[in-house]
Each structure stands twice: as C-alpha cells, then as structure tokens.
Amino acid sequence: MFKNKSLDNRNNLCGKKIYEIRKCDDRKMSQRALADALQLEGIDLDKNAIQRIENGKRYVTDIELKALSKVLHVSYEDLLSS
C-alpha cells in the first residue's frame, strides 16, 4: 500500500521546523510548554505528540498547523519551508 511520506520518509513537512523554532535562542520553549499553549488554543496534544511530530512520525492536520503557527508566531509557509 502506498503511504504519503516526504522524500526523507517523514510523515510531515513541518516537524523539523517546529523543533528549530521552538529551540531558537529567544524562545527555548519545551515540548510541554508548546503542548500547553496549544491546549489553550483548543488543540489537545500532549508532549509525546509534539515529540512524534518533530521526529516526523506523526501526521499534522491543517487545524493543528493553524494553531502551531499562531502559538509559535510564524506563518504557515514558515512551518512548511525547509
């Protein structure tokens, strides 16, 4: 069965970028803090889900992508760029 994956065999395009943004010098946001911020936006993700997204093991819905861009203060395009 064919499965949708990126060229580097990841289930999402945004995981690496989320990690980079979360860890940048002026933020240093933990996975737990990101999960908590997303829950305030109505997105029920825990620390483990954030970890799977960043590792490319979990798909990201458009609703989650919208909340991630809001919480991280970046555009959708920024999250999807390499």
Backbone bond lengths (Angstrom), bond angles and torsions (degrees), N, CA, C in turn:
res aa  C-N    CA-C-N  psi(-1)  N-CA   C-N-CA  omega(-1)  CA-C   N-CA-C  phi
1 M - - - 1.443 - - 1.520 109.38 -
2 F 1.326 116.86 134.96 1.458 122.01 178.70 1.521 110.13 -75.94
3 K 1.301 115.95 135.54 1.453 120.85 179.03 1.522 108.98 -124.23
4 N 1.316 116.88 135.98 1.464 121.32 -179.51 1.517 110.29 -72.93
5 K 1.323 115.52 115.56 1.462 121.36 177.89 1.515 108.31 -143.21
6 S 1.323 115.80 157.96 1.462 119.84 176.47 1.527 109.00 -75.56
7 L 1.308 115.41 174.92 1.462 120.06 -179.37 1.525 112.82 -60.87
8 D 1.328 117.05 -29.55 1.462 119.87 178.40 1.535 111.70 -95.59
9 N 1.351 115.72 22.77 1.470 122.81 171.88 1.529 113.25 66.79
10 R 1.320 117.02 33.81 1.459 121.97 177.93 1.525 109.21 -103.53
11 N 1.318 116.68 153.38 1.463 122.30 179.24 1.527 113.04 -87.54
12 N 1.311 117.89 -0.33 1.464 120.91 177.56 1.521 109.82 -152.55
13 L 1.319 115.12 161.66 1.463 121.19 177.14 1.521 112.57 -96.87
14 C 1.324 116.86 -18.89 1.460 120.43 -169.83 1.528 115.03 -95.96
15 G 1.311 119.48 -12.18 1.464 121.62 -173.74 1.515 114.60 -58.33
16 K 1.321 116.37 -46.56 1.473 119.42 -179.70 1.525 110.72 -62.68
17 K 1.328 115.81 -41.03 1.461 120.77 -178.28 1.527 110.68 -68.16
18 I 1.334 117.36 -39.20 1.462 120.66 176.98 1.519 109.73 -59.25
19 Y 1.321 116.29 -44.35 1.470 120.63 178.50 1.530 110.35 -60.09
20 E 1.339 116.47 -48.05 1.472 120.38 -178.84 1.521 111.62 -59.94
21 I 1.320 116.65 -45.49 1.469 120.62 -178.68 1.524 110.27 -66.42
22 R 1.318 115.86 -43.18 1.468 120.50 -178.10 1.524 111.11 -63.39
23 K 1.308 117.56 -34.45 1.466 122.33 -175.82 1.526 114.42 -93.37
24 C 1.334 118.09 -3.80 1.467 118.83 -176.69 1.530 110.35 -60.36
25 D 1.300 115.62 157.57 1.460 122.59 -170.73 1.527 114.97 -54.05
26 D 1.333 116.95 -39.97 1.460 118.08 -175.54 1.534 113.63 -84.00
27 R 1.316 118.82 -6.10 1.470 121.31 179.90 1.523 112.60 -109.66
28 K 1.319 116.14 -59.39 1.468 123.05 -176.17 1.531 111.40 44.63
29 M 1.320 115.11 52.32 1.460 123.08 -178.31 1.526 109.39 -88.06
30 S 1.304 116.97 133.25 1.459 120.87 177.90 1.527 109.82 -78.25
31 Q 1.320 116.65 163.86 1.459 120.80 175.08 1.522 110.04 -61.64
32 R 1.308 117.30 -38.02 1.469 121.63 178.29 1.534 110.66 -63.17
33 A 1.336 116.80 -43.91 1.466 120.67 179.59 1.530 110.72 -64.19
34 L 1.325 117.08 -39.11 1.464 120.58 177.66 1.530 110.18 -65.08
35 A 1.323 117.14 -44.20 1.465 121.29 178.06 1.526 110.74 -60.74
36 D 1.323 117.15 -41.95 1.470 121.54 178.71 1.531 111.01 -63.17
37 A 1.336 116.69 -43.39 1.465 120.83 179.27 1.525 111.04 -64.26
38 L 1.331 116.42 -38.49 1.461 120.18 178.17 1.522 111.29 -66.75
39 Q 1.325 116.55 -36.40 1.462 119.46 178.27 1.517 111.08 -64.46
40 L 1.318 118.02 -33.19 1.465 120.93 175.53 1.526 111.51 -66.35
41 E 1.329 116.82 -22.40 1.467 122.35 176.63 1.530 111.59 -91.70
42 G 1.334 117.44 2.56 1.467 121.13 178.22 1.516 114.52 90.07
43 I 1.325 117.71 12.42 1.460 121.98 179.26 1.527 108.26 -105.67
44 D 1.308 116.17 116.32 1.465 121.73 -174.97 1.522 110.86 -90.06
45 L 1.311 116.25 83.46 1.469 123.17 174.95 1.516 107.84 -121.52
46 D 1.322 115.96 141.94 1.456 119.12 175.81 1.527 109.72 -104.84
47 K 1.317 116.18 178.90 1.465 122.29 -178.95 1.524 111.31 -56.48
48 N 1.327 117.00 -38.87 1.468 120.82 -178.51 1.530 111.29 -66.83
49 A 1.320 117.41 -36.70 1.462 120.51 177.23 1.528 110.48 -66.52
50 I 1.328 117.08 -40.21 1.476 121.23 176.36 1.522 109.60 -60.92
51 Q 1.311 116.63 -42.95 1.474 121.05 179.06 1.530 110.72 -61.41
52 R 1.331 117.82 -43.56 1.466 121.11 179.75 1.532 111.32 -67.16
53 I 1.324 117.00 -36.48 1.470 120.17 176.28 1.524 109.67 -63.20
54 E 1.320 117.27 -49.10 1.467 121.24 -178.09 1.522 111.82 -63.48
55 N 1.317 117.19 -31.38 1.468 121.07 179.07 1.524 112.70 -85.29
56 G 1.340 116.78 -2.37 1.460 120.56 178.39 1.515 114.00 78.78
57 K 1.309 117.77 15.24 1.463 121.16 -177.16 1.528 112.76 -95.55
58 R 1.338 117.34 -5.34 1.457 121.11 -177.44 1.520 109.83 -130.34
59 Y 1.318 115.79 136.90 1.455 120.71 174.18 1.528 109.73 -69.80
60 V 1.325 116.97 155.02 1.463 122.75 178.06 1.523 107.37 -120.09
61 T 1.324 116.70 126.23 1.459 120.16 178.57 1.518 110.39 -78.67
62 D 1.313 115.90 164.71 1.464 119.51 178.47 1.525 111.17 -65.05
63 I 1.316 117.37 -34.14 1.467 121.47 177.75 1.527 110.22 -64.85
64 E 1.329 116.48 -42.23 1.468 120.78 177.91 1.523 110.78 -66.75
65 L 1.335 116.56 -40.17 1.462 120.79 179.50 1.534 110.67 -61.70
66 K 1.328 115.92 -41.45 1.465 120.29 178.31 1.529 110.65 -61.79
67 A 1.331 117.38 -45.22 1.471 121.00 179.61 1.523 111.04 -67.14
68 L 1.322 117.68 -40.06 1.466 121.03 178.11 1.524 110.74 -60.55
69 S 1.326 117.04 -43.22 1.467 119.11 -179.48 1.523 110.55 -65.53
70 K 1.334 116.98 -36.67 1.465 120.09 178.76 1.523 111.40 -67.39
71 V 1.319 117.11 -47.48 1.466 122.23 -177.21 1.530 111.26 -66.31
72 L 1.333 116.54 -38.41 1.462 120.92 -178.20 1.537 112.42 -87.34
73 H 1.338 116.90 -4.09 1.463 122.73 178.56 1.529 112.44 58.55
74 V 1.332 115.07 46.85 1.460 121.70 176.35 1.532 107.71 -136.51
75 S 1.316 116.73 166.88 1.458 120.79 179.26 1.530 110.02 -83.79
76 Y 1.344 114.70 165.56 1.469 119.13 174.81 1.522 109.64 -59.02
77 E 1.333 115.19 -41.05 1.469 120.33 -178.32 1.529 110.98 -60.43
78 D 1.329 116.64 -39.86 1.464 119.79 178.12 1.528 111.19 -60.89
79 L 1.324 116.89 -39.74 1.464 120.33 -178.61 1.525 111.37 -71.18
80 L 1.324 117.29 -28.65 1.454 120.08 -176.45 1.527 113.34 -94.23
81 S 1.327 117.20 -7.19 1.469 119.74 -179.67 1.518 110.57 -80.73
82 S 1.309 114.79 153.81 1.471 120.40 -178.93 1.504 111.47 -82.90
